[in-house]
Amino acid sequence: MTDSFKALLATETDDGVSVDFTDLETDALPQGNVLIDVAYSTLNYKDGLALNGNKGRIMRNLPMVPGIDLAGTVTQSDSSDYAVGDAVVVNGWGLSETAWGGYSQKARMKSDWLIKIPAGIDIRQAMAIGTAGYTAMLCVMALEQMGMGPDSGEILVTGAAGGVGSVAIAILAKLGYSVTAATGRAETHDYLKDLGAANLIGRDELEEDSGRPMDKPRWAGAVDTVGGDILSHVLKAISPFGSVAACGNAAGLKVETTVLPFILRGVNLLGVNSVFCPVPRRVEAWKRLVTDLPLDKLESMTEVVPFADVLGLSKEILKGQVRGRIVVDVNS
């Protein structure tokens, strides 16, 4: 009998960073008081950066098993909060940055990082939701905290065909919001309508700068998943006392704006940090996902892929060629 298992391991080489499949022993796993048989991980934009050698911005300690998500079953536990057989999910907490992540058939995690998968969804569905879906729910909750509701007006979702955008549309539509989806991929229009988008606009509409500090109010609020110039332009077109929940930077780190949207219209820019979100809010978000995310829509946006495919797909996600949610079956 052997306790070896397959993992994707990033190591430092003379040429930079090498990411390869390897066999590990359980004793090689760092951190944590709970051992998990991992069933699934996911592929997110941050994973794409990590898997393509972006050590400086993502993986800070090597060697490292990347993967910012995992879901599986507890097999050993030194925590009174988790027992053998519990189905758990882990998002954030520095996975794939400072802590080994989910691209592995086994993981040892700190019990404080775990969330028991709530009744109503299974392990695979938990990873179909993953960090992207959990972040989307946090964005919706942030808008609600500022008084946003279905009667407030049109809500814009940028990067709509991506993981966070897809889940945000499905949640907002189920809650009764009218959603405008912004995407640069015309081939995703039918997909976005099926998720519940009432209106569609091209990404180019958000990339054109009017040159004015404020534009005509167009949306009551927004979930922005991309940042950069797009977020700059969205802020100009938010209605008085509207809010933008911002959670991504695929379009750039720099946001140029003036104070006018904030002091003349009372616009709120809400930062959403899913990585180190406090546990009570995590638990609330996962409970809300069970009730507010239609599982049929989740299925329609999800593709399950074998472990071997993750490296190739990681290049596609950086090019914006991945739609919806990619679940990685680490045992296939």
N, C-alpha and C positions, 0 to 999 in steps of 0.2 A: 504494500500500500504506500502511496505517496501523497503528499499534500501540495504537490506542484499544480500550478494553474497558469493560464495564459493571461498576459497583460500587454498593454502597449506602453513601452518605456521610452522616455526621452532622456538622452545622455548628451554630455558635452564632448565634442570632438575638436580636432585641430581646425576643422572647416566650419565649425559652428555648432549646431544642434542636430542630432540624429534621432529620429523617432522610428522605432521598430518593434515588431511583435517579439515577445520573448516568454520563456517559462520562468516563473518565480516560485519561491517557497513561501509558505505563510509567515515564517520567521522574518522574512525580508520586509514585511509590511510595517511602516512606522505608525506612530500616533494612535491613540484611541483605546477604549475599553470595551468596545463592542465589535465582534467579528461578523461580517455580513457575506452571505453568498449573493453576489450581484447577479441580477437577472437582466437588467437593461440599463443603458445609459442613453445619452442623446447627443445630437450634434447642434451646436449653437455657433454664432459668429465668433465668440471668444475662443471656442474650441478650434475653429478654423485658424485663428491667429496662432494659437499654441502649437498646433500640429504642423504648422509650416515654418517652424523655427523662430518664432517671435519670442525669444527668451526674455529680452529686456522688459517687454511690456506685459507679459503674461506669466510665464514660468520663472520664478525667481530663485528656486533652488533645484539643482539637478544632482543626481538623477531624480526623475519625477514621472509618476503615472498621471497623464493629463485626464481631462474630462470633468466638467463642472457639475455634472448631475450623476446620481445613481439611485436605483431602487432595487430592493431585494429582500432577503429573509435573514433574520438574526440567527446565527448558529452558535455563538458564544457570547456571554454577556457578564460583565462585572458591575453592571448597573441595575439598581432595583427598579428602574423605570422601564426596562426592556427585558423581555424574556425570549428564550429560544422559540422560534416560530413566528415572532412578530414581523409583519410586513412593514418596511420603513422606506422613507425617501429622504435624500440629502440634497440640498441645493445651497450653493454658495459656501460661506465660511472659509473662503480662500482655497477651495479645491481647485487644482490645476494652477494655482499661483504660489502658495506657500505650503500647501498640503496635498498629498497624493489624492487623485481623483477617481473617476468612475470607469475608466477604460481598462477594466480588470475584472476577472471572474470572482475575485475575493477582495474585500476591503476591510480595513480596521479603522473605525471612526470613533470620535469622541461622542459619548451619549448625548451631550448638550446640543450636538449638531443634528440629531435625528428628529424626524417627525413621523409618528405612526400614520400610515396611510388611512385616511378616514373611510368609514363605511360608505359604500356607494360607488367606489372605484376600485379597480384591481391594480396590481403592480405595473402591468404594461400601460394602463391608462394614466397612472401616476407619472410615468416617464413621457408619455405623449403630451402631458401637460408640462412637466419639467420646469426648468428655470424660466423658460419663455412664457409659459402659461401662468405660472406663479407671479412673474413680474407684471404681466398684463393685468392680473387681478389687483395687484398692489396699485397700479396706475388708476384703475377704476375707483378703488377705495379712496385714493388721494383726491380725485375729482369730487367724489361724494362728500368728503370732509369739508370741502369748500362750498358746499351747497348745491352742487350740480345734480340735476335729475333729468328724467326723460322729457320734461316740459321746458327745459332750459333752452333748447335749440339744437342745431346741428353740431355733431361732434366729428372732428377730423381725426383720422388715424393715418400716420405716415409710415412708410415702409410696410404697407398693408399686407403684402403677400408673404412677409417673413413670419417667423414663429410668434413673436410678441404681437405683431400687428394682426395676424390671423385670429389668435385667441381673443384679443381685445375686441375685434369686430363681432365675433360670435357672442361674447358676453354682453356687450353693449346692446346688440340687437335684441337678445333675449330679454334684457331689462326694459326694453321699450324705447331706446334712444334711436334717433335718426342718424345714421353714420355715413360720412363721406370717406371713401378709401382712396388714398393717394399711392400710386404705384408707377414705376417706370416700365412695367411689363404688360403690354396690352393683352398678351395671351393669358393673363391671370384674371381677366375681367369676369368671366363666367364663374370662376372659382370664388371670387370675392362677393359676387352677388349671392351665390349659394350660401355663403357664411352669414349673410344678412346686410351687406352694404346697400344702402338706398341710393347712393350716388358715387360716381367714380370720376377721378380727375387724374391727369398725368403728372408725374413728378416734375416735369418741366415747368408746370404752372407755379410750383413752389420754388423753383430755382431762379426765376426771373426777378430781379431786384427793381422795384419801382423807383428807387432813389429817394423815396419819402420816408420820414421817420415813422409814420403810421399810414396804413392803408384802410380802405373802407372795411368796417367790421363784416366778417364773413362767417365765422364759426363761434359758437358759444364756448367751446373748449376743444382740447385736442389731447391725444395720446401720441407723443412724438418718440419714435424709436430710432431715429437716425442722427439727430443733432446737426451741427455745422450750419451752413447757410440756410438750409431748409428750416431749421428751428428759428433762425433769425427772422425769416420772412413770415413764418406762421405767427410769431408773436405780434407782428404788425397788424394782423387781420383778425385778432380775437376781439369779440364783443366786450363791452364794458362789464367788468367784474367777472369775466370768464377766467378759465384756468387752463394751463398746459402742464400735463404730467410728462416729464422728460426722463428717458431711461436708456438712451443709446447714443452711440457716436460713430456709426458706420460712415456717415457723410462728413465727419470731421469733428475735431475737438473744440474749435474756435467758434464762438457765437458773438456776432457783432450786432449790437442793438443800441438804442438810446433809452433814457429813463421814461420817455413819454408814454409808451403803452402802460407802464406801471403807475405813473403818477396822474395821468389824465384819464385813463380808462379803468384803473384799478385791476389790471391784469395780474394774475398770479402765476409764477413759474415754479412748479413743484418738482423737486428732484426726487427720484425714486431709486433707492439703493436696495436691491434685493439680496446682495451678498451678505451683509451684516445686519439685516433686518431683525429686530427683537423677536424672540420666540413667540410671545403672545400674538403679535401681529401676523407672523407666519401661520400659526394655527388658525387664526381667523380667516386668512386668505385661502387656505386649503379647504376649510369648511365651506366658504363661499363658492369655491370652484365646483364643489359637488352639486350645489343647488343652482348656480348661475351660469354654468358652462354646459350647453347642450351636448351630450355625449355623442349624438349622431354627427354633429358638426365637428367634434374632436376627431372622430374616426375619418371623416372626409378629408381632413387636413394632414393626416398622419401616414407616414410610410415607415415600415419596419425593415431594417437592412441588416445583413450579417456583419459581424465584427470586421471581417476582412475589407469591407467596402469603405470604412470610415476615413481612411487616408485619402482616397480619391475624391470622396464627397467633400472633404474639408477644403479642397481647392475650389470646388464649385460654389460653396457657400460664400467664400470671399469675393467671388465674381458676381454675387447676387443671383445665382442660377438655381438656388434651392428654394422650393416653395413649402410653406407650412412647417410641419414638424417632422424631424427625422429621429426615429427611435432606433438605437443600436442594440441588437441582441448579442450580448457578449459571449453567449454560449453556442452560437451558430457559426 
